[in-house]
Amino acid sequence: MKNKNEELHGNLEEMKIERLNRTKIATGKIINYYHDTVRIPNGNIATWDFIGHQGAAAVLPVTDAKTILLVRQYRNALDRFTLEIPAGGLENAMEPRIEAAARELEEETGYRSDNIVPLISIYPTVAYCNEKIDIFLARDLKKSVRALDEDEYINVEEWSVQDLEKMIYNEKMQDAKTIAALLAYKNKYLN
């Protein structure tokens, strides 16, 4: 049985989008920017922006007291400080994401964990970027040593899940990976 959208537009999964060309416009430190020329199902030719990213890993650190460790850092794109889960890009496309998450946990918070498990995976900007962020849950935290990158200035803060959830719904927290991680953790482990 067809749903209303299929009746109006056909089954989108069966429609073919053909990439005719991909032109690199710029190479950045963590991304590459392209123009893609594509033929869409109605036969029209379109040019779409595409940002290539090799991926990232993030981690939600939960203390023994069930509080969350977050990092506050300056984000140039927003020209302000944000409160986020520790995260970072992969060192190379073959780096296991769980290892990247463990690395970022220790580098940014000064804690390590031997109890890191997958929590959720997200594509935060599907309209123009292929960045995938695998988010992990870290428990049984052990004090270690921070090792910030040269361009990082980060404060570590400890928050309750309840206070963070209020911040999400009061629009005081807007970082997509952090929101996804917190709500996934709350729904999977606290409900």
Protein Blocks (a to p, Z undefined) as FASTA:
>chain_A
ZZfklmmnopfklpccddfbdcdfbdcfkbccdddddddfkopacdddddddebdcdddd
ddfkopacddddddfklopacddddddddfbfklcfklmmmmmmmmmnopacfbdcdfbd
cdfblmlpccdcdddddehiacddddddfkbccddddddfklmmmmmmnopaccfklmmm
mmmmmmmmmZZ
